[in-house]
Amino acid sequence: MNFNLNENQLMIRDLVREFADKEIAPHTAGWDEREEFPAAVVRKLGELGITGTAFSEEYGGGGGDALSFMVALEELARADSAVAVTVGVVASLCGQLLLRFGTEEQKRRWLVPLLKGETIAAFGLTEPEAGSDAASIATKAEQVNGHWMVNGSKSFITNAGTPMTAFVIVAAVTGEGREDGRLSTIIVPSDAPGFSAGPPYRKLGWRASDTRPLYFEDCRVPEENLLGVRGQGLAQLLETLDGARVGLAAMSVGLAEAAMQLAMSHARERRAFGKPISKLQAIQFKLADMAVSVDLARLATYRAAALMDEGKPFKKEAAVAKLYASEAAVRVVDEALQIHGGAGFMEDGPIARLYRDARILTIGEGTSEVQRLVIARELGC
Protein backbone atom coordinates (compact mmCIF):
# COMPACT_ATOMS: atom_id res chain seq x y z
CA MET A 1 0.00 0.00 0.00
CA ASN A 2 1.48 3.28 -1.16
CA PHE A 3 -0.25 6.41 0.11
CA ASN A 4 1.98 8.79 -1.84
CA LEU A 5 0.98 10.43 -5.11
CA ASN A 6 3.43 9.70 -7.90
CA GLU A 7 5.45 12.35 -9.72
CA ASN A 8 2.90 12.83 -12.50
CA GLN A 9 -0.01 13.12 -10.05
CA LEU A 10 1.88 15.68 -7.99
CA MET A 11 2.62 17.65 -11.16
CA ILE A 12 -1.08 17.69 -12.09
CA ARG A 13 -2.05 18.72 -8.56
CA ASP A 14 0.42 21.61 -8.58
CA LEU A 15 -0.59 22.68 -12.10
CA VAL A 16 -4.30 22.77 -11.24
CA ARG A 17 -3.70 24.39 -7.86
CA GLU A 18 -1.69 27.19 -9.42
CA PHE A 19 -4.28 27.69 -12.16
CA ALA A 20 -7.15 27.65 -9.65
CA ASP A 21 -5.45 30.15 -7.37
CA LYS A 22 -4.73 32.57 -10.22
CA GLU A 23 -7.57 32.07 -12.71
CA ILE A 24 -10.52 30.86 -10.62
CA ALA A 25 -10.39 31.88 -6.95
CA PRO A 26 -10.22 35.67 -7.57
CA HIS A 27 -13.42 35.49 -9.67
CA THR A 28 -15.46 32.91 -7.78
CA ALA A 29 -17.49 35.35 -5.67
CA GLY A 30 -18.42 37.43 -8.72
CA TRP A 31 -19.47 34.41 -10.79
CA ASP A 32 -21.56 33.19 -7.89
CA GLU A 33 -23.26 36.54 -7.36
CA ARG A 34 -23.99 37.05 -11.06
CA GLU A 35 -24.77 33.36 -11.69
CA GLU A 36 -22.31 33.59 -14.57
CA PHE A 37 -21.01 30.55 -16.42
CA PRO A 38 -17.18 30.91 -16.69
CA ALA A 39 -16.76 29.73 -20.29
CA ALA A 40 -13.25 31.11 -20.72
CA VAL A 41 -11.93 29.19 -17.72
CA VAL A 42 -13.60 25.97 -18.84
CA ARG A 43 -11.94 26.32 -22.26
CA LYS A 44 -8.55 26.95 -20.65
CA LEU A 45 -8.89 23.81 -18.54
CA GLY A 46 -9.43 21.84 -21.74
CA GLU A 47 -6.44 23.50 -23.38
CA LEU A 48 -4.29 22.64 -20.35
CA GLY A 49 -5.32 19.00 -20.73
CA ILE A 50 -7.17 18.83 -17.41
CA THR A 51 -10.54 17.80 -18.86
CA GLY A 52 -8.93 14.90 -20.72
CA THR A 53 -6.54 13.88 -17.95
CA ALA A 54 -7.74 10.27 -17.71
CA PHE A 55 -8.37 9.71 -21.43
CA SER A 56 -6.22 8.19 -24.12
CA GLU A 57 -3.98 10.48 -26.15
CA GLU A 58 -5.62 8.94 -29.21
CA TYR A 59 -8.68 11.10 -28.53
CA GLY A 60 -6.89 14.20 -27.35
CA GLY A 61 -6.57 13.15 -23.72
CA GLY A 62 -3.58 13.28 -21.43
CA GLY A 63 -3.06 9.54 -21.10
CA GLY A 64 -3.22 9.78 -17.31
CA ASP A 65 -5.13 7.77 -14.74
CA ALA A 66 -8.35 8.19 -12.79
CA LEU A 67 -6.56 9.18 -9.59
CA SER A 68 -4.85 12.06 -11.38
CA PHE A 69 -8.22 13.38 -12.50
CA MET A 70 -9.66 13.07 -8.99
CA VAL A 71 -6.73 15.08 -7.66
CA ALA A 72 -7.49 17.72 -10.30
CA LEU A 73 -11.19 17.83 -9.37
CA GLU A 74 -10.27 18.21 -5.72
CA GLU A 75 -8.12 21.23 -6.49
CA LEU A 76 -10.79 22.79 -8.71
CA ALA A 77 -13.44 22.35 -6.00
CA ARG A 78 -11.13 23.92 -3.46
CA ALA A 79 -11.46 27.11 -5.52
CA ASP A 80 -14.96 26.76 -7.01
CA SER A 81 -17.28 23.75 -6.99
CA ALA A 82 -19.26 25.16 -9.93
CA VAL A 83 -16.21 24.95 -12.19
CA ALA A 84 -15.37 21.51 -10.83
CA VAL A 85 -18.83 20.08 -11.52
CA THR A 86 -18.81 21.51 -15.05
CA VAL A 87 -15.59 19.64 -15.83
CA GLY A 88 -16.71 16.58 -13.88
CA VAL A 89 -19.89 16.15 -15.92
CA VAL A 90 -17.95 16.53 -19.17
CA ALA A 91 -15.29 13.97 -18.27
CA SER A 92 -16.75 11.55 -15.73
CA LEU A 93 -20.19 11.24 -17.32
CA CYS A 94 -20.38 12.31 -20.97
CA GLY A 95 -16.78 11.56 -21.82
CA GLN A 96 -16.78 8.13 -20.20
CA LEU A 97 -20.08 7.17 -21.84
CA LEU A 98 -18.65 8.04 -25.25
CA LEU A 99 -15.34 6.32 -24.55
CA ARG A 100 -16.89 3.08 -23.34
CA PHE A 101 -19.91 2.75 -25.60
CA GLY A 102 -19.40 5.06 -28.56
CA THR A 103 -18.45 4.06 -32.09
CA GLU A 104 -15.14 5.27 -33.48
CA GLU A 105 -17.00 7.87 -35.52
CA GLN A 106 -18.89 9.10 -32.44
CA LYS A 107 -15.65 9.40 -30.50
CA ARG A 108 -13.99 11.42 -33.24
CA ARG A 109 -16.96 13.70 -33.69
CA TRP A 110 -18.08 14.26 -30.10
CA LEU A 111 -15.39 13.11 -27.65
CA VAL A 112 -12.30 14.78 -29.11
CA PRO A 113 -13.71 18.35 -28.95
CA LEU A 114 -14.87 17.69 -25.36
CA LEU A 115 -11.42 16.70 -24.18
CA LYS A 116 -9.79 19.67 -25.91
CA GLY A 117 -12.11 22.10 -24.14
CA GLU A 118 -13.71 23.25 -27.39
CA THR A 119 -17.16 22.07 -26.29
CA ILE A 120 -18.99 20.75 -23.25
CA ALA A 121 -21.91 18.34 -22.94
CA ALA A 122 -24.77 17.39 -20.65
CA PHE A 123 -26.11 14.11 -19.32
CA GLY A 124 -29.92 13.98 -19.51
CA LEU A 125 -31.07 11.49 -16.91
CA THR A 126 -33.24 13.14 -14.23
CA GLU A 127 -36.90 13.89 -14.95
CA PRO A 128 -39.73 15.51 -12.99
CA GLU A 129 -40.87 12.04 -11.89
CA ALA A 130 -37.60 10.08 -12.16
CA GLY A 131 -34.36 10.75 -10.30
CA SER A 132 -32.95 8.09 -8.03
CA ASP A 133 -35.34 5.62 -9.69
CA ALA A 134 -33.80 5.77 -13.16
CA ALA A 135 -35.95 2.85 -14.31
CA SER A 136 -39.00 5.16 -14.11
CA ILE A 137 -37.78 7.44 -16.92
CA ALA A 138 -40.66 8.45 -19.18
CA THR A 139 -38.90 10.25 -22.06
CA LYS A 140 -39.41 8.10 -25.17
CA ALA A 141 -37.52 7.63 -28.41
CA GLU A 142 -39.03 5.90 -31.43
CA GLN A 143 -37.44 4.96 -34.73
CA VAL A 144 -39.08 6.79 -37.62
CA ASN A 145 -37.69 6.63 -41.19
CA GLY A 146 -34.07 6.22 -40.16
CA HIS A 147 -34.23 8.72 -37.30
CA TRP A 148 -34.97 8.76 -33.59
CA MET A 149 -37.98 10.83 -32.59
CA VAL A 150 -37.55 11.87 -28.97
CA ASN A 151 -40.38 13.19 -26.77
CA GLY A 152 -40.29 14.09 -23.10
CA SER A 153 -38.52 16.36 -20.64
CA LYS A 154 -35.58 16.39 -18.24
CA SER A 155 -34.94 18.31 -15.01
CA PHE A 156 -31.88 19.70 -13.24
CA ILE A 157 -29.47 19.03 -16.11
CA THR A 158 -25.97 20.48 -15.79
CA ASN A 159 -24.13 22.03 -18.78
CA ALA A 160 -27.29 21.95 -20.91
CA GLY A 161 -27.68 25.51 -22.22
CA THR A 162 -24.31 27.25 -22.51
CA PRO A 163 -22.77 28.61 -25.73
CA MET A 164 -20.24 25.78 -25.41
CA THR A 165 -22.82 22.99 -25.14
CA ALA A 166 -22.57 20.73 -28.20
CA PHE A 167 -24.90 17.90 -27.24
CA VAL A 168 -26.84 16.09 -24.54
CA ILE A 169 -26.66 12.34 -23.94
CA VAL A 170 -30.31 11.52 -23.27
CA ALA A 171 -31.65 8.47 -21.47
CA ALA A 172 -34.89 7.49 -23.19
CA VAL A 173 -37.31 4.58 -23.31
CA THR A 174 -36.86 2.50 -26.47
CA GLY A 175 -38.30 -0.82 -25.28
CA GLU A 176 -40.94 -2.42 -23.10
CA GLY A 177 -40.90 -3.44 -19.43
CA ARG A 178 -39.25 -1.67 -16.52
CA GLU A 179 -35.68 -2.87 -16.10
CA ASP A 180 -33.28 -4.45 -18.61
CA GLY A 181 -33.87 -3.68 -22.25
CA ARG A 182 -36.12 -0.67 -21.68
CA LEU A 183 -33.71 2.28 -21.80
CA SER A 184 -31.20 3.47 -24.37
CA THR A 185 -28.88 6.47 -24.53
CA ILE A 186 -29.00 8.79 -27.54
CA ILE A 187 -26.77 11.72 -28.51
CA VAL A 188 -28.96 14.78 -29.11
CA PRO A 189 -27.07 17.73 -30.68
CA SER A 190 -27.87 21.15 -29.21
CA ASP A 191 -29.22 22.34 -32.55
CA ALA A 192 -31.46 19.31 -33.15
CA PRO A 193 -34.96 20.30 -34.31
CA GLY A 194 -37.49 19.89 -31.52
CA PHE A 195 -34.90 20.21 -28.73
CA SER A 196 -34.88 23.20 -26.38
CA ALA A 197 -33.36 24.12 -23.05
CA GLY A 198 -35.44 26.09 -20.57
CA PRO A 199 -34.22 29.10 -18.59
CA PRO A 200 -31.54 28.37 -15.97
CA TYR A 201 -32.70 27.45 -12.48
CA ARG A 202 -32.05 29.80 -9.59
CA LYS A 203 -30.02 27.52 -7.34
CA LEU A 204 -29.00 27.56 -3.70
CA GLY A 205 -25.40 26.77 -4.67
CA TRP A 206 -23.23 25.93 -7.68
CA ARG A 207 -24.55 29.19 -9.11
CA ALA A 208 -21.85 29.50 -11.77
CA SER A 209 -22.71 26.11 -13.25
CA ASP A 210 -25.40 25.95 -15.92
CA THR A 211 -28.45 23.92 -14.85
CA ARG A 212 -31.71 23.84 -16.82
CA PRO A 213 -34.79 21.82 -17.73
CA LEU A 214 -34.78 20.24 -21.19
CA TYR A 215 -37.67 19.66 -23.56
CA PHE A 216 -38.03 17.28 -26.49
CA GLU A 217 -40.98 17.76 -28.82
CA ASP A 218 -40.73 15.41 -31.78
CA CYS A 219 -36.99 15.96 -31.54
CA ARG A 220 -35.42 14.36 -34.60
CA VAL A 221 -31.86 12.95 -34.54
CA PRO A 222 -30.06 10.52 -36.86
CA GLU A 223 -30.38 6.81 -36.15
CA GLU A 224 -26.60 6.50 -35.79
CA ASN A 225 -26.76 8.76 -32.71
CA LEU A 226 -27.72 5.74 -30.61
CA LEU A 227 -24.93 5.27 -28.06
CA GLY A 228 -23.94 1.65 -27.67
CA VAL A 229 -26.48 -1.18 -27.89
CA ARG A 230 -30.19 -0.47 -27.88
CA GLY A 231 -31.79 -1.42 -24.58
CA GLN A 232 -28.52 -1.30 -22.60
CA GLY A 233 -28.93 2.28 -21.43
CA LEU A 234 -29.61 1.49 -17.78
CA ALA A 235 -26.54 -0.72 -17.53
CA GLN A 236 -24.46 2.02 -19.19
CA LEU A 237 -25.72 4.63 -16.75
CA LEU A 238 -25.14 2.53 -13.66
CA GLU A 239 -21.63 1.58 -14.76
CA THR A 240 -20.68 5.17 -15.56
CA LEU A 241 -22.23 6.60 -12.40
CA ASP A 242 -19.79 4.62 -10.26
CA GLY A 243 -16.89 6.63 -11.63
CA ALA A 244 -18.85 9.87 -11.46
CA ARG A 245 -19.50 9.23 -7.78
CA VAL A 246 -15.79 9.06 -7.13
CA GLY A 247 -15.50 12.40 -8.92
CA LEU A 248 -18.14 13.97 -6.70
CA ALA A 249 -16.34 12.55 -3.66
CA ALA A 250 -13.17 14.31 -4.83
CA MET A 251 -15.09 17.55 -5.17
CA SER A 252 -16.40 17.07 -1.64
CA VAL A 253 -12.85 16.68 -0.37
CA GLY A 254 -11.79 19.89 -2.10
CA LEU A 255 -14.67 21.90 -0.66
CA ALA A 256 -14.10 20.48 2.83
CA GLU A 257 -10.39 21.27 2.63
CA ALA A 258 -11.16 24.87 1.65
CA ALA A 259 -13.62 25.27 4.53
CA MET A 260 -11.17 23.79 7.03
CA GLN A 261 -8.33 26.06 5.90
CA LEU A 262 -10.56 29.13 6.18
CA ALA A 263 -11.66 28.04 9.65
CA MET A 264 -8.08 27.53 10.84
CA SER A 265 -6.99 30.89 9.47
CA HIS A 266 -9.90 32.66 11.13
CA ALA A 267 -9.33 30.85 14.43
CA ARG A 268 -5.71 32.02 14.53
CA GLU A 269 -6.67 35.64 13.85
CA ARG A 270 -9.90 36.03 15.85
CA ARG A 271 -9.29 36.87 19.49
CA ALA A 272 -11.61 36.26 22.41
CA PHE A 273 -11.00 36.18 26.15
CA GLY A 274 -7.56 37.68 25.59
CA LYS A 275 -6.18 35.13 23.08
CA PRO A 276 -6.75 33.66 19.61
CA ILE A 277 -9.77 31.38 19.63
CA SER A 278 -7.53 28.63 18.20
CA LYS A 279 -6.16 28.36 21.73
CA LEU A 280 -9.60 27.49 23.11
CA GLN A 281 -10.17 23.77 23.51
CA ALA A 282 -13.72 23.97 22.16
CA ILE A 283 -12.38 25.37 18.87
CA GLN A 284 -9.40 23.01 18.81
CA PHE A 285 -11.68 19.99 19.04
CA LYS A 286 -13.79 21.30 16.15
CA LEU A 287 -10.69 21.78 14.00
CA ALA A 288 -9.37 18.34 14.94
CA ASP A 289 -12.65 16.69 13.96
CA MET A 290 -12.62 18.61 10.68
CA ALA A 291 -9.11 17.40 9.91
CA VAL A 292 -10.12 13.80 10.62
CA SER A 293 -13.13 14.08 8.30
CA VAL A 294 -11.08 15.57 5.46
CA ASP A 295 -8.33 12.95 5.78
CA LEU A 296 -10.71 10.01 5.84
CA ALA A 297 -12.75 11.39 2.94
CA ARG A 298 -9.58 11.82 0.87
CA LEU A 299 -8.36 8.29 1.67
CA ALA A 300 -11.71 6.76 0.73
CA THR A 301 -11.77 8.74 -2.53
CA TYR A 302 -8.21 7.87 -3.51
CA ARG A 303 -8.81 4.18 -2.71
CA ALA A 304 -11.80 4.07 -5.04
CA ALA A 305 -9.84 5.86 -7.78
CA ALA A 306 -6.91 3.46 -7.36
CA LEU A 307 -9.25 0.50 -7.81
CA MET A 308 -10.58 2.11 -10.99
CA ASP A 309 -7.03 2.38 -12.31
CA GLU A 310 -6.32 -1.25 -11.44
CA GLY A 311 -9.40 -2.40 -13.32
CA LYS A 312 -10.87 -3.97 -10.19
CA PRO A 313 -14.50 -3.79 -9.00
CA PHE A 314 -15.11 -0.55 -7.12
CA LYS A 315 -18.88 -0.13 -6.89
CA LYS A 316 -18.98 -0.40 -3.10
CA GLU A 317 -15.85 1.69 -2.64
CA ALA A 318 -17.27 4.40 -4.91
CA ALA A 319 -20.47 4.49 -2.87
CA VAL A 320 -18.49 4.56 0.39
CA ALA A 321 -16.34 7.44 -0.86
CA LYS A 322 -19.27 9.44 -2.19
CA LEU A 323 -21.38 8.88 0.93
CA TYR A 324 -18.67 9.65 3.46
CA ALA A 325 -16.99 12.53 1.61
CA SER A 326 -20.23 14.36 0.78
CA GLU A 327 -21.59 14.11 4.30
CA ALA A 328 -18.17 15.04 5.70
CA ALA A 329 -18.12 18.17 3.52
CA VAL A 330 -21.49 19.25 4.91
CA ARG A 331 -20.28 18.69 8.49
CA VAL A 332 -16.97 20.44 7.96
CA VAL A 333 -18.40 23.55 6.35
CA ASP A 334 -21.09 23.73 9.03
CA GLU A 335 -18.45 23.76 11.73
CA ALA A 336 -16.37 26.24 9.74
CA LEU A 337 -19.33 28.60 9.70
CA GLN A 338 -19.77 28.10 13.45
CA ILE A 339 -16.15 29.00 14.06
CA HIS A 340 -16.57 32.16 11.97
CA GLY A 341 -19.61 33.11 14.04
CA GLY A 342 -21.65 35.98 12.65
CA ALA A 343 -19.03 36.67 9.98
CA GLY A 344 -19.69 33.22 8.51
CA PHE A 345 -23.37 34.04 8.13
CA MET A 346 -22.63 37.02 5.91
CA GLU A 347 -22.63 36.62 2.12
CA ASP A 348 -19.61 38.94 1.92
CA GLY A 349 -17.28 36.10 2.85
CA PRO A 350 -16.50 32.72 1.22
CA ILE A 351 -17.90 30.53 4.00
CA ALA A 352 -21.50 31.31 3.07
CA ARG A 353 -20.86 30.24 -0.54
CA LEU A 354 -19.14 27.03 0.56
CA TYR A 355 -22.05 26.34 2.90
CA ARG A 356 -24.52 26.68 0.01
CA ASP A 357 -22.36 24.72 -2.43
CA ALA A 358 -21.92 21.82 -0.02
CA ARG A 359 -25.60 21.00 0.32
CA ILE A 360 -25.99 19.48 -3.14
CA LEU A 361 -23.12 17.04 -2.55
CA THR A 362 -25.31 14.58 -0.63
CA ILE A 363 -27.87 14.64 -3.47
CA GLY A 364 -26.00 14.70 -6.80
CA GLU A 365 -24.85 11.46 -8.50
CA GLY A 366 -27.12 9.49 -6.20
CA THR A 367 -28.37 10.60 -2.81
CA SER A 368 -26.88 9.45 0.48
CA GLU A 369 -29.84 7.12 0.81
CA VAL A 370 -29.07 5.54 -2.57
CA GLN A 371 -25.40 5.12 -1.61
CA ARG A 372 -26.46 3.24 1.52
CA LEU A 373 -28.66 0.99 -0.60
CA VAL A 374 -25.75 0.29 -2.96
CA ILE A 375 -23.42 -0.51 -0.07
CA ALA A 376 -26.00 -2.78 1.56
CA ARG A 377 -26.51 -4.70 -1.68
CA GLU A 378 -22.77 -5.09 -2.17
CA LEU A 379 -22.64 -6.52 1.36
CA GLY A 380 -25.15 -9.15 0.26
CA CYS A 381 -28.18 -7.78 2.08
N, C-alpha and C positions, 0 to 999 in steps of 0.2 A: 504494500500500500504506500503510494507516494502522494503526499498532500501538497506537493509543490507544483506550481504552474511551470511549464517548460519555457524555453527561451522565446519561442514564437508566440505563445499565449501571453507572456509578460509584455512582449513588444506590442501586441494588439491592445492589451489593457492600457499601456502608457499612451499609445497613439489616440485611442478613443477618449481617454481621460483628458489629455491635452486639448483635443478638439472640443470636447464638451465644456471644458472650463473657459475656452476662448470664444467659441462660436455659438454655444447654446445657453449656458448659465446666465450671461448678462442680459439675455432677451426673454428669458422664461416668464418673468412676471408680466411683461407687456403682452406676449402672446396669449397668456392665460386671461388677462383682463379684456383683451380685444377679441378673444376666441378666434385667433388667427392661425391658419394652417401654415407652418414654416416650410414652404416648398423649397426654398433655396438650400436650406440645411439638409433636407432629405435628399436632394440631388447630390450635394457634396458628400454625404455619407456613402452614396452609391459609387461616386467617383473615387473615393478613398478605398473602396473594396470592402467596406464594412457590411453592407447588405448581403453581399455574396460570400461572406467569410467561409461558410461551411459547404459551399458548392464547388463542383468540379471546375477547373480552369477551362474545360471544353466549352462551358456555357457562360463564360465570363466571370466565374467565381474566383475565390482566392485559394481554393484547394486546401482549406483548413479543416478543422474538426468542429464538432458540436460544442465542445467545452469552450473553445475560443469565441464562438458566437455568444454563448451565455455570458462570458466575461464582458464582451462588448455591450450586450444589453444591460448588464448591471451598471456599467459606467454611464450609459446613456440615461438610465432611470435615475441615477444619482443627481443628474442635472435637470432632467425633464421627462417625466413618465409619458407625456403625450408624444414626444418624439420617439421614445423607445417603443411604444405600442404600434406606432405607424410602421416602423422598420420590422418589428416582430411579426405583424400580420403579413407583410410582404414576403418575408423569408420563411418563417416557421409554418405558415399556413399555405398561402398561395404558391410560393416557390416550391415547397416540398410536395404539394399535390401535383404540380406540373412535373417535377423531377421524377417522382415515383410512378405516375400513371399516365403521363402525357406521351404522345407520339413524338418522334424526332422533329417533325414539322412544327408541332405545337411548342416544343421546347425552344426551337430557333425563333419562332415568331413572338412568343409571349414571355418566355423565361429570361432569355438573354437581356432584353431591355430592362426587365425588373432588376436584375442583379447589377446592372451598370448604373442604376439610379435614374434612368431616363423616364421610367414610368413607375406607377405603383398599382396595386390591385386590391380588391376586396373579396371577402369570403362570405357569401350569402347563405347563411344557415338559419339564424333565428327568425321566427315569425311571431305575429301577435298571439298565436295560440300554440306555439311550439318553440321551446328553448332547450331546457335540459332534456326533454323528451323529444329527441330528434326524429324518432320514428313517427311522430304525429305531424310532420311537415305536410302542408296542404298544397303548396305551389306545384303546378302540374306542367309537364312538357310532353307534347304529342308530336309524332312524326307526320309531317304533311308535305308531300311533294318534294322530298329531299331536304327538308328543313325541320328544325325543332320549333314548335310554337309554344311559347312559355306564357303561362298565366298565373298570377298570384301576387304576393307581396312579402317583403322581408322587413324586419325591424332591427334597430340598433346595429347597423352595419358600419364598420370602421373602414375608412379610406374610400368610400363609395362615390363621392361627388366632387373631388378636387380636380383642378386643371391637369394634374398628372395622372389621374385614374384612367387606365387603359381598358380594364375589363373587370368583371365580377365572376367568380366561380360560384355558380348557383346550385344548390341542392334542390332537386325537384323530383316529383313522383313520376315515374315512367312505367311502373308495373302495378300489379295487384298485391293485396295482402297488407301486412303491417311491418314485417321485419325484413329479412333477406330478400333481395330481388325487387324491392319496391322503389328504392331511391337511386338516382344517378346524379352525377355532377356534370354541369354543362358550362362552357366558357361563353359568357355573354359580353360582347364588346360594349364599351360605353356609348357608342353611337348606333347601337342596334335599334332598328325601328320598333316602337312599342315599349322600349325601356326608358324609365325615368327615375331620377333620384329626387326625393322630397327635400324640403328645407332642412338644414342641420338642426339637430336637437340642441336645446339649452341644457347642458349637463352640469352636474355637481362638480365633477372633476374632469381631468383629461381634456380640458377645454380647447387646447390647441390641436387636438386630433379631430379629424372629420368623421362625424357619425350621423347617419341619415336613415330614413326609411326608403325602401326601394319598391317600385311598382312595375309589373309586367302585364301588359295588355296586348294580347296577341303578338308578343315579342318574337320576332322571327330571326333565327340564327342558323348558319349552315349546319348540316348534319354532322360534318366532321369536327364540330366543336364539342362533341361528346368527349368527356375526359375519362379515359380508361374504358372498362367494360360496363355495358349497360346493366343496371341492377346492382352494381357493387358500390354504389355511392355511400351507403351507411358504413360499410367496412372501411372505405377510404377515409371517411371523416374520422372515425374512431381511431384508426391507426395514426393519422396525422395529428390529431388533437393531443396524443401523448407527448409528442415533441413540443407542441405549442405550450403545453402546461409547464414544461421545464423552462421555457422561455419566460412565461409569466412569473414563475418562481424567481428567476434571475432578476426580473424587474422589481419584484417585491424586496429582494435583498438590497438592490441599489437604493430604493426609496427609504428603506429602514436605516441603511448606513448614513444617508444624508440627514435624516431626522436625528439620529444618535449624535452625529458630529455637531450639529447645530445645538443640541441640548448640552453637550459637554462644553462647548465654547461659551454658551450663555451662563452655565453654572459656574464657570471660572471667573466670569466678569461681574455677574450680579452679586451684590453684597447684601447681607441681612444679618442682623445680630452681631455686627462688627466684623464679619469675615465673609469670604466668598461662599455662596451656598453650596459649592462643591465640597466644602469641608463639613457639611452637615450630613449625618449618617442617613437621614431619610432620603436625601438626594443621591448620596452615594449608592444606596441599595437600588434605587431606580435605574441609575446608569449601569450598574453591574448587571441587572436583569436584562437591560436593553442589549448589552454586549453579548450576553449568553444567547439571546434570541437571534441576533444577527449572525453570530458564528454558526449556530446550529442550522439556521436556514441556508446559509452559504454551503455548508458541508453537504446537506441533503440535496441541494441543487447541483453541486458539482458531481456528486455520486451518480445522480441520474444521467447527467450529461456524459460522464465517463462510460456508463453502460451503453448509452447510445453509440458512442464511438467504437466500442468493442463489439457492436452487433449483437449484444445480449438482450434478453427481454428486460424491459424497464417500465412496464405499465404501472406496477405497484409503486415503484420508486418515484415515478413522475407524479403520481397522485400524492404520495407522501410529501414530496418537495413542494408541490403547489399548495397543498393544504396548510402545511406548517409555515412556509415562508409568507404566504398571503396573510394568514392570521397573525403571524409575528409582526408583519409590517404595520398592521392596524394597531396592535398593542404598543409597539415602539413609538409610533408617531403620536398616539394618545398620551403616552407618558412624556414625550418631548414637549407637547403642548402644555401639560401640567407644570413641567419645570419652568417653562417660559411665563407661566401665570397669565396675567391679563394681556401681556404683549403677544402671547401666542394666539390669542383670540382675535387679534386685529388682522385685517386683510393686508395691511401694509408690509407684513413680514412673510417669509417663506413657509413658516410652519403651518399657517392656515391652508396654503395651497397643497402642501404635502398631506395634510389631514384629509382634504377633500379628495385628492388623487388616490389615496390609499383605499378608500371604501369600496371601489370597484374590484379590487384585487381578489376579494373572496367570492366574487360573482363571475367574472370573466373566465372563459375557457373551462367552464364547469364549476358550479358553485361548491362551497365547502361540503355541502350535504352530498353532492354527487361524488366528490372525491372520497368521502367516507364509504359510500356504496361501492366504489371501485376497489378500495382497499379491502373491504370486507369480502367481496367476491374473490379477490386474489388470495385471500386467506382460506378460501374454501367454504365460506359461510353460505 
